[in-house]
Amino acid sequence: MSETVTRHRGGGRDEDGKIIPSTSTPLKAFRVAPGASRRYTERAREGLDIAMTVYFPRPVDLVNTDELTVRGERYQVVVNSWRSGRFDGQEVLCTRGEA
């Protein structure tokens, strides 16, 4: 089962003050789970509120400076490599708060 989420990239202004357009791209996630896996629960104690964990098969064009909209909410992301058995992919922590 897959779920579509939206990646948001870019935006803001360059060094000359010109507007840099942002892009929004739909991505197919392998799974969406609440919270964080056990491996990353310590980040919640460091000030990050991990609301969702999204799993993607590799390769996925997603970096830590992007944001994701998942189930109608927009989040900052922390992208991690993830392995479980034969599955090799990306584990993306959808966060709010400060590290």
C-alpha beads as a LAMMPS data file, in Angstrom:
LAMMPS data file: protein, C-alpha beads

99 atoms
98 bonds

1 atom types
1 bond types

-500.0 500.0 xlo xhi
-500.0 500.0 ylo yhi
-500.0 500.0 zlo zhi

Masses

1 110.0

Atoms # bond

1 1 1 0.000 0.000 0.000
2 1 1 1.350 3.444 -0.883
3 1 1 0.386 6.980 -0.023
4 1 1 1.029 10.211 -1.902
5 1 1 2.798 13.007 -0.024
6 1 1 4.031 16.364 -1.354
7 1 1 7.648 17.534 -1.313
8 1 1 8.213 21.314 -1.071
9 1 1 11.611 22.611 -2.146
10 1 1 13.195 26.020 -2.475
11 1 1 11.666 29.393 -2.173
12 1 1 12.914 32.569 -0.569
13 1 1 15.275 35.155 -2.038
14 1 1 18.731 35.028 -3.569
15 1 1 21.623 37.327 -2.577
16 1 1 20.310 40.029 -4.954
17 1 1 16.873 39.953 -3.321
18 1 1 15.204 38.275 -6.290
19 1 1 12.480 35.777 -5.441
20 1 1 13.434 32.121 -5.868
21 1 1 10.343 30.128 -6.782
22 1 1 9.501 27.070 -4.749
23 1 1 8.338 23.779 -6.205
24 1 1 5.835 21.233 -4.942
25 1 1 6.159 17.663 -6.190
26 1 1 3.997 14.644 -5.346
27 1 1 5.965 11.580 -4.146
28 1 1 4.781 8.014 -3.564
29 1 1 5.582 6.878 -0.036
30 1 1 5.878 3.184 0.752
31 1 1 4.351 3.654 4.234
32 1 1 3.348 6.422 6.639
33 1 1 3.603 5.658 10.348
34 1 1 2.896 7.765 13.434
35 1 1 5.849 8.995 15.482
36 1 1 9.381 7.604 15.154
37 1 1 10.971 4.192 15.063
38 1 1 12.757 3.113 18.249
39 1 1 16.085 4.016 16.687
40 1 1 15.177 7.727 16.541
41 1 1 12.990 8.267 19.605
42 1 1 15.872 10.068 21.364
43 1 1 15.393 12.996 18.963
44 1 1 12.072 13.726 20.652
45 1 1 14.021 14.284 23.863
46 1 1 16.296 16.725 22.001
47 1 1 13.448 19.138 21.200
48 1 1 12.067 17.666 17.972
49 1 1 8.446 16.583 17.936
50 1 1 8.373 13.666 15.486
51 1 1 4.784 13.523 14.256
52 1 1 5.116 11.056 11.363
53 1 1 7.667 8.725 9.850
54 1 1 7.433 8.256 6.096
55 1 1 9.177 5.380 4.321
56 1 1 10.281 5.557 0.681
57 1 1 11.959 2.942 -1.478
58 1 1 15.261 4.225 -2.862
59 1 1 15.986 6.387 -4.683
60 1 1 13.848 9.325 -3.627
61 1 1 14.784 12.944 -4.325
62 1 1 14.433 14.290 -0.805
63 1 1 16.918 16.222 1.365
64 1 1 16.870 17.683 4.885
65 1 1 16.154 21.223 3.599
66 1 1 12.887 20.093 1.944
67 1 1 9.488 20.008 3.630
68 1 1 6.742 17.391 3.244
69 1 1 2.986 17.685 3.394
70 1 1 1.619 14.464 4.866
71 1 1 -2.107 13.971 5.429
72 1 1 -2.740 17.701 5.084
73 1 1 -0.006 18.899 7.484
74 1 1 3.340 20.425 6.452
75 1 1 6.529 19.272 8.222
76 1 1 10.267 19.821 8.280
77 1 1 12.135 16.596 7.540
78 1 1 15.139 14.600 8.674
79 1 1 16.147 12.054 6.012
80 1 1 17.808 8.787 7.110
81 1 1 18.895 5.664 5.265
82 1 1 16.802 2.694 6.359
83 1 1 17.205 -1.052 6.058
84 1 1 14.891 -3.801 7.170
85 1 1 15.444 -7.270 5.822
86 1 1 15.441 -7.036 2.048
87 1 1 13.971 -3.506 1.968
88 1 1 16.460 -0.686 1.435
89 1 1 15.028 2.808 1.475
90 1 1 14.721 6.185 3.137
91 1 1 13.145 6.803 6.531
92 1 1 11.944 10.408 6.708
93 1 1 11.127 11.859 10.114
94 1 1 8.467 14.567 9.816
95 1 1 9.236 17.025 12.588
96 1 1 8.082 20.154 14.299
97 1 1 10.021 22.091 16.877
98 1 1 13.704 22.814 17.251
99 1 1 16.693 20.567 17.618

Bonds

1 1 1 2
2 1 2 3
3 1 3 4
4 1 4 5
5 1 5 6
6 1 6 7
7 1 7 8
8 1 8 9
9 1 9 10
10 1 10 11
11 1 11 12
12 1 12 13
13 1 13 14
14 1 14 15
15 1 15 16
16 1 16 17
17 1 17 18
18 1 18 19
19 1 19 20
20 1 20 21
21 1 21 22
22 1 22 23
23 1 23 24
24 1 24 25
25 1 25 26
26 1 26 27
27 1 27 28
28 1 28 29
29 1 29 30
30 1 30 31
31 1 31 32
32 1 32 33
33 1 33 34
34 1 34 35
35 1 35 36
36 1 36 37
37 1 37 38
38 1 38 39
39 1 39 40
40 1 40 41
41 1 41 42
42 1 42 43
43 1 43 44
44 1 44 45
45 1 45 46
46 1 46 47
47 1 47 48
48 1 48 49
49 1 49 50
50 1 50 51
51 1 51 52
52 1 52 53
53 1 53 54
54 1 54 55
55 1 55 56
56 1 56 57
57 1 57 58
58 1 58 59
59 1 59 60
60 1 60 61
61 1 61 62
62 1 62 63
63 1 63 64
64 1 64 65
65 1 65 66
66 1 66 67
67 1 67 68
68 1 68 69
69 1 69 70
70 1 70 71
71 1 71 72
72 1 72 73
73 1 73 74
74 1 74 75
75 1 75 76
76 1 76 77
77 1 77 78
78 1 78 79
79 1 79 80
80 1 80 81
81 1 81 82
82 1 82 83
83 1 83 84
84 1 84 85
85 1 85 86
86 1 86 87
87 1 87 88
88 1 88 89
89 1 89 90
90 1 90 91
91 1 91 92
92 1 92 93
93 1 93 94
94 1 94 95
95 1 95 96
96 1 96 97
97 1 97 98
98 1 98 99
